[in-house]
Structure formats: structure tokens, C-alpha cells
Amino acid sequence: MFSFISPQALHFGRGQSQKVAQFAKEFGETALMVHGASAQRAAWLIALVQDAGLETRMISCANEPSLPDIEKALLSLKGWKPSVVIALGGGSVMDFAKALSALIGCKGPVQSYLEIVGDGRALDAAPIPVIALPTTAGTGAEVTKNAVISVPEHGLKVSLRDPRMVPNISIVDADLMQAAPRHIALAAGLDAVTQVIEPYLSSKSNPMTDALCCAAIPDGLKALRAVVETDSAEAWDVLAWVSTCGGLALANAGLGAVHGFAGVIGGKTGAPHGEICGRLLPFVLDAHCQKAQKNTAVHDRLTWVLDHLDLVFANGQKGQGRAALMNWSAQMGLRNLRQMDVSSHDFAAIVEMANDSSSMKGNPFKLTIPEVLAILNKEALASQLE
């Protein structure tokens, strides 16, 4: 028995983004456009929507969304309710747009609707419809039911979550992604493959998420290398699909320890989410290897994942894929935790918060505090040797 949540419509492929105006008009005559730091990069989309006759307002999301940013944006929109919210950007823009669509109709303090730092209060009304156009192949936020929000006062990233927050229409067009700088493509791509590996190993996996992950993991690992090393158009198409698969999988099967760490470390340091995930994935997989017992389903799944890592990153050398992935990522420019300003003095606090995170609930094994700490200590040792 399982449930599966997804957008009402998913439009995938190059050129699909040109249809956004006709989709937006189906919801009404007013649109809120949420874009990244540069309005110029969104000029083509703004023109499409305005030429279609929609009244538009624009809001910029220059950084990962924070509680003060959302409160400020809601204040600027007070008394105006758009028919549709259109999001163009990376995962941060997607989350900012989803949060605004959910909270515009709410009357309580924003913090009260958040997990951990608030009450996780139910939304007062259904969110405004969202059309999501991702520009990075990584987060899968265009198909998920939550928005990750930093709360600087607490040094945390927490979620605003509701099944109705899944965008109504997701348009995944690799033409919007391929121009990304290599360091962004690397971090986002590592996030994408992490988000098909963790749901596949999750204790909450189901036949639908398994089907997505089993198809996406082998192709995603190969596409990640090709995107970063050669900027291959074909590989970008594949990685865009893998990213969407990851969003669908995590929305329905949860994640694991990599994301348990990432939310906490990101909240403390502001380091990019995908970069943290990419750095910690090999070490979390090592921890899984220590716990997985032979002749169990999770051991079989883990072995299958590791075999593909060996094939793509270690030329098929058995058991070498995790180290090879770490070394390749570093060669391509991925930072270690020390370079992200994570000190060993922070480990105790990180471990305590990570172990209590919602992502940890999907981890295939219950980890003790010493086991969680050991993951960070192994990463720190590897950092010293680099």
C-alpha cells in the first residue's frame, strides 16, 4: 500500500518553456513572476507572459529563501493575490515561489507554519497555482511538496510542507539549464544523483519510486560525468530527467542521512545544498556498507548502487567507486567541509540536529550518535589528506 504525489502536468523537453504563457492564462489574468538575482535572465519569460495580456509583478530571489525574505515579500504583496505564480530559477527560486503561493492566503505569522521552529500549522487556504521552470538539473523542487527555508535566528533550514504545494505544472526544459557554470552544474548534478540514490535505499521506498530510481541511477551517474566534463547536450537532457525523477522519488519515499546532514550544515554555513550532498554521499554510503547485512533487500540494493559507481567512476574496479567519486568531484572543483567553513568544533551540534531531522527518518538504518559522528570524522580525515 502506498500513495504517490506528483504535479497535475509535467512537460518535458527542449522548447517546452515557450508554452508557459498559454498555461498561465488558464489560471486567470494576473501572474507573480519569481526569478533569480538577475531580472535580465528572466526577460524572455516576462515578455512572453506580458504579451499574452497578463498583469504581472516580479519578485527576485537572490539567495536561498530565508524567513525574513519571505516575510518581506509577503508584506510587499499585501492586498494583491495573483491567479498564478510562475517560478524561473534553481531550487531556491522554486522553494521561494512555492512558499509565497502557500502563504499569500494565510493570516498567521509565517513562522507558525514552519516545521521545528514553528508549529507546523496547517495552511489556512489552498496554495495559489504554481508553474515551475527549473534552470538547474539538481533539486527536483519543481515536483516536490515542500519549500526549504533558512531561519538565521536559529541557524537552521526547515520546511514548509503541504501536499498541495506541489506545482500544478512543471516545465523541464534543458535549454534553460545548459548554460550553467561548471561549479553549479557539478553541485546540482551531484544533488540530482543523490536524490535518486537515497530514495532507492530509503526505508520508505515503494514500487513507483523504485521504478523511477532504478531507471535514473545508472543513466544519472553517466550523465553527471558527461555534463561536467564535456557539457554534452544529450547528457544535459538525461540529467534534467534524472533531477525530475529525484524530486518525484524524494517527495514520495523520503531521503536519508546525506540530506539529514545537508539541511543542518547548510543552515549553519550557507554552503550550497548540492555541494554538501555531493561531498557527503561517499561517506554515508560507506556507513551503509558497515551496517548492511548480506542476504537482505537493502544489502542487495546498496550493492547494485555501488556496482554502478564502480563502473562509472572507477572503470569497473570493485569497491573503488565511492573513493573515485570523491576524488573526481574534488578534481572538478567540489569543496570539502573544511573549505565550506565547517569545523570539527561544530560536529557535536551538527550531529545532534542531523540525527533529529526529518530526512533521517528515511535512512535505511537507524544510526546512533557515535555512528553519525563517525561519518563527519571520516570526511574530516579525508579532507586533511587532500
Secondary structure as UniProt FT lines:
FT   STRAND          9..12
FT   TURN            14..15
FT   HELIX           16..19
FT   HELIX           20..25
FT   TURN            26..27
FT   STRAND          30..35
FT   HELIX           40..42
FT   HELIX           43..51
FT   TURN            52..53
FT   STRAND          55..60
FT   HELIX           67..76
FT   TURN            77..79
FT   STRAND          84..89
FT   HELIX           91..103
FT   TURN            104..105
FT   HELIX           110..113
FT   TURN            115..117
FT   STRAND          130..134
FT   HELIX           141..143
FT   STRAND          146..151
FT   TURN            152..155
FT   STRAND          156..161
FT   HELIX           163..165
FT   STRAND          169..172
FT   HELIX           174..176
FT   TURN            177..179
FT   HELIX           182..201
FT   TURN            203..204
FT   HELIX           207..230
FT   HELIX           233..253
FT   HELIX           257..269
FT   HELIX           273..291
FT   TURN            294..295
FT   HELIX           297..313
FT   TURN            315..316
FT   TURN            318..319
FT   HELIX           321..331
FT   TURN            332..333
FT   TURN            337..341
FT   HELIX           344..346
FT   HELIX           347..355
FT   HELIX           359..362
FT   HELIX           369..385
//
